[in-house]
């Protein structure tokens, strides 16, 4: 059985209000499902790893095979919890240690 390779993404949420972890992930899942359907969303294996409320930075994990799909769906996020928002990818890495070193 082949091991699933994963990538970690550091994401910056740009919005006027502070959104909860749940609201953010709901917006990302909705965008992923809208672009690629249920099957594409399930292949992404998207999981929230960490959330920094002060800096509005989210760390998520996805599969390497679906990384381009995840990045496209993040670019398509226009609102979180009904408020205008955008998501920027700060860094992508294969390990959490390297990811945290890149974002400081």
Long-range contacts (C-beta under 8 A, 24 or more apart in sequence): 4-45, 4-63, 4-64, 5-63, 5-64, 5-65, 5-94, 6-45, 6-61, 6-62, 6-63, 6-64, 6-94, 7-61, 7-62, 7-63, 7-64, 7-67, 7-92, 7-93, 7-94, 8-49, 8-59, 8-60, 8-61, 8-92, 8-93, 8-94, 8-95, 8-96, 8-99, 9-59, 9-60, 9-61, 9-62, 9-70, 9-71, 9-74, 9-89, 9-91, 9-92, 9-99, 10-57, 10-58, 10-59, 10-89, 10-90, 10-91, 10-92, 10-99, 10-102, 10-103, 11-57, 11-58, 11-59, 11-60, 11-74, 11-87, 11-88, 11-89, 11-90, 12-55, 12-56, 12-57, 12-87, 12-88, 12-89, 12-90, 13-56, 13-57, 13-58, 13-80, 13-85, 13-86, 13-87, 14-56, 14-85, 14-86, 14-87, 14-88, 15-56, 15-80, 15-83, 15-84, 15-85, 15-86, 16-83, 16-84, 17-81, 17-83, 18-53, 18-56, 19-80, 19-81, 19-83, 19-85, 20-81, 21-48, 21-51, 21-58, 23-80, 23-81, 24-48, 24-51, 24-58, 24-80, 26-81, 27-77, 27-79, 27-80, 27-81, 27-85, 28-60, 28-73, 28-74, 28-77, 28-87, 31-73, 31-74, 31-76, 31-77, 32-69, 32-70, 32-73, 34-73, 34-76, 35-69, 35-72, 35-73, 35-76, 36-69, 36-73, 40-66, 40-69, 43-69, 44-69, 44-70, 46-70, 49-96, 57-90, 57-103, 59-96, 59-99, 67-92
